[in-house]
Structures are given as structure tokens and as C-alpha cells.
Amino acid sequence: MNVLVVGAGIGGLTLALELHRAGVPCRVLEAVPELAPIGAGVNLLPHAVRVLDRLGVAGPLAAAGVETAESVFFNRFGQLCYREPLGRHAGYAHPQLSMHRGDVQLGLLAAVRDRLGADAVALGRRVVEVSDDGRRVTATVEDAATGARTTETATVLVACDGIHSAVRAQLYPAEGAPRYSGVTMWRGVTPWQPFLSGASMVRAGWLTSGKMVIYPVRNAVNAAGDQLVNWVAEVERPRDTTRDWNRVGRLDDFLDVFADWHFDWLDVPALIQGAETVLEYPMVDQDPLPRWTFDGVTLLGDAAHPMVPRGSNGAGQAILDARALGEALAATPADPRGALLAYEAERLPATTQVVMTNRVQPPDTILKEVHDRTGDRPFERIEDVISQEEMAAISDHYKRVAAYDKDLVNRP
């Protein structure tokens, strides 16, 4: 048995490490000719870090990021609504890590090449079509430099090729356009002095009048001891719905919403203006698919379940996919196609629930409740608006849906 992995993102590279751990040969094909540390921040929740720790890569990755200590919710006037500890600070056996996406991807890439060999990941190799004769899967591969097309075969093929998956498009040629929420996000990273605990994940405001998510992803990035701080601005401001994680955005399109966000703990407009590059992305997802697996081909990560980027679950769910698929293939080496179906049976319902919950009740629903109950005005006492118990219940509900409640993650 051997596996062809399409895509060298976080999901594809984690799968390669899982397969190596299980003794299953694999090869990774990546469309871009060079992997660079592009993008912005990503949060690895304890359930994902548990998987990475088992693979022996959590420690090296953690050294490049920030171990998140707490989640804090504010209204748009800078008033504290709710605070809760995260990761090991909340009693989890594994930390929550805030990192630059590029650091995660390149760290995983180094581990794959170290364990599987320098040629385990082939760059500039774009899969444009797949076929299956009932025994083997054949991928038609286009060379990024020459345009020449060749073929590669494997027992099974796993498409980890992201939101623009060519394999998904072949399996579902009539699939509709992405579902747009009406919200656009702009994001960037800015060197900034540590704020609050120095390891805080901030969610502030609400979508109708502007919402921010802010957290550090690297420590001590310059001689002044600044952190690299990731920020995401979300506004109900319909825009072009083209999905491109690296599309450059403009400050003039959203900065006005946050112009008066000057708090004693952070100057938000200054933070935004300090970013070297601003990226723009529509808050979109797609309706869950009825199936991922077709004979010897299956989907994983964003190719399987693109979701609204809320709740720190995009990368995490891809990592959980990789764990489940690696274990399924290891459990039934004589029936790899049956293993793909077992993987789908475990992960499709779980990720469907996350996709649907992200639409209606993500953890930042706390902010919506405060916004609606106060009429988007300052409050005197948060307890007069919403109880700490009710906010904790919202947060705990999301943890259960996304499978990172403490009892589950800490279970042997």
C-alpha cells in the first residue's frame, strides 16, 4: 500500500507524518514551486496539539509561537465582558498555541523531509485530474515550470488541496458557489509591545459595528522585545467573494470602523496601521458534502469541509482528519479503500457539526449577546447584562461541538 497526498498544507503534511508513524509509504505533491511563510495567525487548540505531540513535532512548533494563556472578550468600548483560561492554564494536558501559519507549515515540512526524505514532498506539481481503475488511483500532474503533464499512481489518493481543490471540483463538478455570510475580514501581523497577559487572545466588538480578534504569534521579534501580533478585523461590509487567502486588502476599506478604538490596554487603529501588509478574505463556507470518498479517493481538511474561519478550527479540524485517516489505514492495511470509508464515517459528521455551528453559534456569540442586550452601548456592570454562567455555557457548548472540551482531550 502507498498513499498519494495532494497538497502540502497543514493537513497534508500532518497526514504524511501520521502515515510515516503507521509505516505506510506516501508521497506529497504540492502545486506551488516554493513554500514561503505567507499568511497570518493560526491557533492550534489542545486537541490538535495532542495529535502533534504524539507525532513529536509539538515541542519544536511551540518554540516558534506563543502558548496562549487566556481568552478575553470586550465590547467595542474596551470594557471587559468575559475572561477564561486556555490550554494548560485551564487544566488541559496540552497547550493552546498561537502561531504564524507559515511557522506551522514550514515546521511540519521540515519534519516530513527529515523523516521521509528530501524527495517526500514534490513542489511545483499540480494535480489536475484523478482516475481510478478499481485497484490503483492515477493522478495527472502538471509541472509548474514547464506545463508538462505526467502521471503518478498509488493505492489511494487523499486530496488536501484546500479551498480551491481540483479533486473536489472533479468529484462535484456541479457544486454551487461558496456561501457568503455578508461579512468580510481583513487581517495582518504587526510588531507590538506585549499587552494584557502577553499571551491573551482578544475578541472585541461585534460584526454589525466592527469586531476584532487579536493575539500574539511570536515572541521577542526585535531588540525592543516586541511580539508579532496577529489581528483580524471583521465587518458586515459585503465585498468581492473571491476566495484567495493572499489577496491584498486596503486600509481605507475598513479602518474607519475602528478609528476610535483607543483603549488603555491597546491602541487598535495604530496596531492595524502598523502592519506591513493587509490581507482581505470573505467570510465564506460551503454546505457540507454527503460524502468525501469515491473508491480510492477521499478529501481532507479545507478540501473536505471549508468553514467560516471562526473558533480556531480550520487547521485543527484538518489535523484531526489526518489523525483519523492515519489510524484507519494502519488498522486495515489489507483494505485501504475500506479505511477511507471508516475515516469518512468518523470525521464527516463531526466536521459537519462544526461547519453548521460556526454559522450560528461560534464562541464569540458571547459578543453578540452583549451587543444585542446593551443596544451596542457601554454598560455599568456586565452582570446586569449577562451572567458569567451564561457566557461560560456558550463557550463550553462550542468546545463540545468542536471536540476540545477538557474531559475529552485529557482522556487517555
C-alpha positions as CSV (number, residue, x, y, z in Angstrom):
1,M,0.0,0.0,0.0
2,N,1.1,3.5,-0.7
3,V,-0.7,6.9,-0.5
4,L,-0.5,9.9,-2.7
5,V,-1.2,13.1,-0.7
6,V,-2.3,16.1,-2.8
7,G,-1.3,19.4,-1.0
8,A,1.4,20.3,1.4
9,G,-0.6,22.5,3.7
10,I,-1.1,21.8,7.4
11,G,-3.5,18.9,6.8
12,G,-1.4,17.2,4.1
13,L,1.9,17.4,6.0
14,T,0.3,16.2,9.2
15,L,-1.1,13.2,7.3
16,A,2.3,12.4,5.9
17,L,3.7,12.3,9.4
18,E,0.8,10.1,10.6
19,L,1.3,7.7,7.7
20,H,5.1,7.5,8.4
21,R,4.3,6.8,12.0
22,A,2.0,3.9,10.8
23,G,4.6,2.6,8.4
24,V,2.6,3.5,5.3
25,P,4.7,4.9,2.4
26,C,3.4,8.1,0.9
27,R,4.4,11.0,-1.3
28,V,3.2,14.6,-1.2
29,L,2.5,16.7,-4.3
30,E,2.3,20.5,-3.9
31,A,1.2,22.8,-6.6
32,V,3.3,25.9,-5.7
33,P,7.0,25.8,-6.6
34,E,8.1,27.2,-3.2
35,L,6.6,27.1,0.3
36,A,7.1,30.5,2.0
37,P,5.9,31.8,5.4
38,I,2.9,33.7,4.0
39,G,-0.5,34.4,5.6
40,A,-1.1,35.4,9.2
41,G,-2.0,33.8,12.5
42,V,-3.4,30.4,13.3
43,N,-4.5,28.9,16.6
44,L,-3.8,25.3,17.5
45,L,-6.2,24.1,20.1
46,P,-5.3,21.4,22.7
47,H,-7.0,18.6,20.7
48,A,-4.8,19.4,17.7
49,V,-1.6,19.9,19.8
50,R,-2.3,16.5,21.3
51,V,-2.0,15.0,17.9
52,L,1.1,16.9,17.0
53,D,2.7,16.0,20.4
54,R,2.1,12.3,19.6
55,L,3.9,12.9,16.3
56,G,6.8,14.5,18.1
57,V,6.5,17.9,16.5
58,A,4.5,19.9,19.1
59,G,7.7,21.0,21.0
60,P,9.6,22.4,18.1
61,L,6.4,24.2,16.8
62,A,5.7,25.7,20.3
63,A,9.2,27.2,20.4
64,A,8.2,29.3,17.4
65,G,4.9,30.5,18.8
66,V,3.1,31.7,21.9
67,E,1.4,29.5,24.4
68,T,-1.9,31.1,24.8
69,A,-2.9,31.7,28.4
70,E,-6.4,33.2,28.2
71,S,-9.4,34.2,26.1
72,V,-10.8,37.7,26.8
73,F,-14.0,39.2,25.4
74,F,-14.5,43.0,25.3
75,N,-17.2,45.2,23.8
76,R,-16.2,47.9,21.3
77,F,-15.7,50.4,24.1
78,G,-12.9,48.3,25.6
79,Q,-15.0,47.0,28.5
80,L,-14.2,43.5,29.7
81,C,-17.1,41.1,29.3
82,Y,-15.7,37.7,30.0
83,R,-12.4,36.0,30.7
84,E,-11.4,32.3,30.8
85,P,-8.1,30.5,30.9
86,L,-7.0,28.4,27.9
87,G,-4.8,25.4,27.3
88,R,-2.7,24.2,30.2
89,H,-3.7,27.3,32.1
90,A,-7.3,25.8,32.1
91,G,-6.1,22.3,33.1
92,Y,-5.7,20.7,29.7
93,A,-2.8,18.2,29.4
94,H,-1.7,20.1,26.2
95,P,-1.3,23.8,25.5
96,Q,-3.1,26.0,23.1
97,L,-0.6,27.6,20.6
98,S,-0.9,30.8,18.8
99,M,1.4,30.8,15.8
100,H,2.1,32.3,12.4
101,R,0.7,29.9,9.8
102,G,3.9,29.9,7.9
103,D,5.8,28.8,11.0
104,V,3.4,25.8,11.4
105,Q,3.6,24.8,7.8
106,L,7.4,25.1,7.4
107,G,7.9,23.3,10.7
108,L,5.8,20.4,9.6
109,L,7.6,20.4,6.2
110,A,11.0,20.2,7.9
111,A,9.8,17.2,10.0
112,V,8.4,15.4,6.9
113,R,11.6,15.9,4.9
114,D,13.7,14.8,7.9
115,R,11.7,11.6,8.4
116,L,10.5,10.6,5.0
117,G,13.4,12.0,2.9
118,A,14.1,15.2,1.0
119,D,12.0,14.0,-2.0
120,A,8.9,13.1,0.0
121,V,7.4,16.5,-0.9
122,A,7.5,17.4,-4.6
123,L,6.9,21.1,-5.1
124,G,5.6,22.7,-8.3
125,R,3.5,19.6,-9.0
126,R,-0.2,20.4,-9.5
127,V,-2.7,17.6,-9.7
128,V,-5.3,18.4,-12.4
129,E,-7.2,15.1,-12.7
130,V,-7.6,11.8,-11.0
131,S,-8.8,8.4,-12.3
132,D,-9.4,5.0,-10.6
133,D,-9.3,1.6,-12.2
134,G,-10.6,-0.2,-9.1
135,R,-7.2,-1.2,-7.9
136,R,-5.0,1.9,-8.2
137,V,-5.5,5.6,-8.4
138,T,-3.8,7.6,-11.1
139,A,-3.1,11.4,-10.8
140,T,-2.4,13.6,-13.8
141,V,0.2,16.0,-12.7
142,E,1.2,19.3,-14.3
143,D,4.7,20.7,-13.8
144,A,4.6,24.4,-12.7
145,A,7.7,25.3,-14.5
146,T,7.2,23.6,-17.9
147,G,3.5,22.8,-18.1
148,A,4.4,19.2,-19.0
149,R,2.0,16.6,-17.7
150,T,2.9,13.2,-16.3
151,T,1.1,10.6,-14.2
152,E,1.7,9.2,-10.7
153,T,-0.1,6.2,-9.2
154,A,-0.9,5.0,-5.7
155,T,-3.2,2.6,-3.8
156,V,-5.2,5.6,-2.6
157,L,-5.2,9.3,-3.0
158,V,-6.0,11.9,-0.4
159,A,-6.9,15.4,-1.6
160,C,-5.6,18.0,0.9
161,D,-5.5,20.7,-1.7
162,G,-7.5,23.4,0.1
163,I,-10.5,25.6,-0.7
164,H,-9.7,25.5,-4.4
165,S,-9.4,21.7,-4.5
166,A,-9.2,20.4,-8.1
167,V,-10.0,17.0,-6.8
168,R,-13.2,18.1,-5.1
169,A,-14.2,20.0,-8.2
170,Q,-13.8,16.8,-10.2
171,L,-15.9,14.8,-7.7
172,Y,-18.6,17.5,-7.5
173,P,-18.5,19.4,-10.9
174,A,-21.9,21.0,-10.4
175,E,-21.3,22.2,-6.8
176,G,-22.6,25.7,-6.2
177,A,-20.8,28.8,-5.2
178,P,-19.5,29.4,-1.7
179,R,-22.0,30.6,0.9
180,Y,-21.2,34.2,1.8
181,S,-22.1,35.4,5.3
182,G,-22.1,39.1,4.3
183,V,-19.0,39.6,6.5
184,T,-15.5,40.4,5.2
185,M,-12.3,40.1,7.2
186,W,-9.1,41.9,6.9
187,R,-6.0,40.6,8.7
188,G,-2.4,41.3,9.3
189,V,0.5,41.0,11.7
190,T,2.2,43.9,13.5
191,P,5.2,44.1,15.8
192,W,3.8,45.4,19.1
193,Q,4.6,45.6,22.7
194,P,3.0,42.8,24.8
195,F,-0.5,43.7,26.0
196,L,-2.7,42.3,28.8
197,S,-1.1,39.0,29.9
198,G,1.3,38.9,26.9
199,A,-0.5,35.6,25.9
200,S,-4.1,36.8,25.6
201,M,-6.5,36.0,22.8
202,V,-8.8,39.1,22.5
203,R,-12.2,39.1,20.8
204,A,-13.9,42.5,20.8
205,G,-16.9,44.2,19.4
206,W,-19.5,42.6,17.1
207,L,-19.9,42.3,13.4
208,T,-22.6,44.9,12.9
209,S,-20.4,47.7,14.3
210,G,-17.0,46.0,13.8
211,K,-15.3,43.1,15.5
212,M,-11.6,42.3,16.2
213,V,-9.7,39.2,17.0
214,I,-6.2,39.9,18.3
215,Y,-3.4,37.7,19.7
216,P,0.4,37.4,19.6
217,V,2.0,34.7,17.4
218,R,5.8,35.2,18.0
219,N,7.7,36.5,21.0
220,A,10.7,38.9,21.0
221,V,10.8,39.7,17.3
222,N,13.1,42.7,17.8
223,A,15.5,44.3,20.2
224,A,12.7,46.1,21.9
225,G,11.1,42.8,22.9
226,D,8.0,43.3,20.8
227,Q,5.8,40.4,19.9
228,L,4.4,39.8,16.4
229,V,0.7,40.3,16.9
230,N,-1.9,38.8,14.6
231,W,-5.1,40.8,14.1
232,V,-8.4,40.1,12.3
233,A,-11.0,42.8,11.6
234,E,-14.5,41.6,10.7
235,V,-17.2,43.9,9.4
236,E,-20.6,43.4,7.8
237,R,-19.5,45.1,4.6
238,P,-20.2,43.0,1.5
239,R,-17.2,42.7,-0.8
240,D,-15.9,40.5,-3.6
241,T,-16.4,36.9,-2.6
242,T,-13.4,35.5,-4.5
243,R,-11.6,33.1,-2.1
244,D,-7.9,34.0,-2.1
245,W,-6.1,33.8,1.3
246,N,-3.3,36.0,-0.1
247,R,-5.4,38.8,-1.7
248,V,-4.1,42.2,-0.6
249,G,-6.6,44.5,1.1
250,R,-6.7,48.3,1.7
251,L,-6.9,50.1,5.0
252,D,-9.3,52.6,3.5
253,D,-11.9,49.9,3.1
254,F,-12.3,49.2,6.9
255,L,-10.1,51.3,9.1
256,D,-12.9,53.9,9.7
257,V,-14.9,51.3,11.7
258,F,-12.1,51.1,14.3
259,A,-10.9,54.7,14.3
260,D,-12.0,55.3,17.9
261,W,-10.8,52.0,19.4
262,H,-8.2,53.6,21.7
263,F,-8.2,51.6,24.9
264,D,-6.0,51.7,27.9
265,W,-4.8,48.2,27.1
266,L,-4.4,48.6,23.3
267,D,-4.5,51.2,20.6
268,V,-6.3,49.2,17.9
269,P,-6.1,51.6,14.9
270,A,-2.4,52.1,15.5
271,L,-2.0,48.3,15.6
272,I,-3.8,47.9,12.3
273,Q,-1.8,50.7,10.6
274,G,1.5,49.1,11.8
275,A,1.0,46.0,9.6
276,E,3.3,45.8,6.6
277,T,0.7,44.0,4.5
278,V,-3.1,43.7,4.9
279,L,-4.9,40.7,3.5
280,E,-8.7,40.6,2.7
281,Y,-10.9,37.5,2.7
282,P,-14.7,37.0,2.5
283,M,-16.2,35.0,5.4
284,V,-17.5,32.1,3.4
285,D,-18.0,28.4,3.7
286,Q,-19.7,25.6,1.7
287,D,-22.6,23.4,2.5
288,P,-21.3,20.0,3.9
289,L,-20.9,17.3,1.3
290,P,-22.9,14.0,1.5
291,R,-19.7,12.0,1.0
292,W,-15.9,12.5,0.7
293,T,-14.8,9.1,-0.5
294,F,-15.1,7.8,-4.0
295,D,-13.4,4.4,-4.4
296,G,-9.7,5.1,-3.8
297,V,-10.0,8.9,-3.5
298,T,-11.0,10.9,-0.4
299,L,-10.9,14.5,0.8
300,L,-9.3,16.1,3.9
301,G,-9.2,19.5,5.6
302,D,-10.5,22.5,3.7
303,A,-10.9,20.4,0.6
304,A,-13.5,18.3,2.5
305,H,-15.1,20.9,4.8
306,P,-14.3,24.6,4.2
307,M,-15.7,26.5,7.1
308,V,-16.1,30.1,8.2
309,P,-12.8,30.9,9.9
310,R,-14.2,31.3,13.4
311,G,-13.4,29.4,16.6
312,S,-9.8,28.5,15.7
313,N,-10.9,25.3,13.9
314,G,-9.7,25.4,10.3
315,A,-6.2,23.9,11.0
316,G,-7.3,22.0,14.0
317,Q,-10.0,20.0,12.2
318,A,-7.6,19.2,9.4
319,I,-5.1,17.8,11.9
320,L,-7.9,15.7,13.5
321,D,-8.8,14.4,10.0
322,A,-5.1,13.4,9.4
323,R,-5.1,11.5,12.8
324,A,-8.3,9.6,12.0
325,L,-7.2,8.7,8.4
326,G,-3.7,7.6,9.5
327,E,-5.2,5.4,12.2
328,A,-7.8,3.9,9.8
329,L,-5.2,3.0,7.2
330,A,-3.0,1.5,9.9
331,A,-5.9,-0.6,11.3
332,T,-6.8,-2.2,8.0
333,P,-3.7,-2.4,5.8
334,A,-5.3,-5.1,3.6
335,D,-8.3,-2.9,2.9
336,P,-7.2,0.7,2.3
337,R,-10.4,1.6,0.5
338,G,-12.4,0.4,3.4
339,A,-10.2,2.5,5.6
340,L,-11.1,5.6,3.6
341,L,-14.8,4.9,4.3
342,A,-14.1,4.3,8.0
343,Y,-12.3,7.7,8.2
344,E,-15.2,9.4,6.4
345,A,-17.7,7.8,8.8
346,E,-15.8,9.2,11.8
347,R,-15.0,12.7,10.5
348,L,-17.7,13.8,8.1
349,P,-20.4,14.1,10.8
350,A,-18.1,15.7,13.3
351,T,-16.9,18.4,10.8
352,T,-20.4,19.0,9.5
353,Q,-21.4,19.9,13.1
354,V,-18.5,22.4,13.3
355,V,-19.4,24.0,10.0
356,M,-23.0,24.4,11.0
357,T,-22.2,25.7,14.5
358,N,-19.8,28.2,13.1
359,R,-22.7,29.7,11.1
360,V,-25.0,30.2,14.1
361,Q,-23.2,29.9,17.5
362,P,-19.4,30.2,17.5
363,P,-17.7,31.1,20.8
364,D,-17.9,34.8,20.0
365,T,-21.7,34.5,20.3
366,I,-20.8,36.0,23.7
367,L,-20.1,39.3,22.0
368,K,-23.4,39.2,20.0
369,E,-25.3,38.7,23.3
370,V,-23.6,41.7,24.9
371,H,-24.1,43.8,21.8
372,D,-27.8,43.0,21.4
373,R,-28.7,43.3,25.1
374,T,-26.9,46.6,25.6
375,G,-28.1,48.1,22.3
376,D,-24.4,48.5,21.4
377,R,-23.8,50.9,24.3
378,P,-21.4,50.9,27.3
379,F,-22.6,49.1,30.4
380,E,-22.0,49.8,34.1
381,R,-21.8,46.2,35.2
382,I,-21.6,43.2,32.9
383,E,-23.5,41.1,35.4
384,D,-26.5,43.3,34.8
385,V,-26.3,42.4,31.1
386,I,-25.4,38.7,31.0
387,S,-24.2,36.4,33.8
388,Q,-20.8,34.8,33.8
389,E,-22.5,31.4,33.9
390,E,-24.4,32.1,30.7
391,M,-21.2,33.2,28.9
392,A,-19.3,30.1,30.2
393,A,-22.2,27.9,28.9
394,I,-21.8,29.4,25.4
395,S,-18.1,28.8,25.4
396,D,-18.4,25.2,26.8
397,H,-21.0,24.3,24.2
398,Y,-18.6,25.2,21.4
399,K,-15.8,23.2,23.0
400,R,-18.1,20.1,23.0
401,V,-19.1,20.6,19.3
402,A,-15.5,21.1,18.2
403,A,-14.3,18.1,20.3
404,Y,-11.9,20.0,22.5
405,D,-13.7,20.0,25.8
406,K,-11.2,19.2,28.6
407,D,-12.5,15.8,29.6
408,L,-12.3,14.6,26.0
409,V,-8.9,16.0,25.2
410,N,-7.4,14.8,28.5
411,R,-8.8,11.3,28.1
412,P,-6.1,8.6,27.7
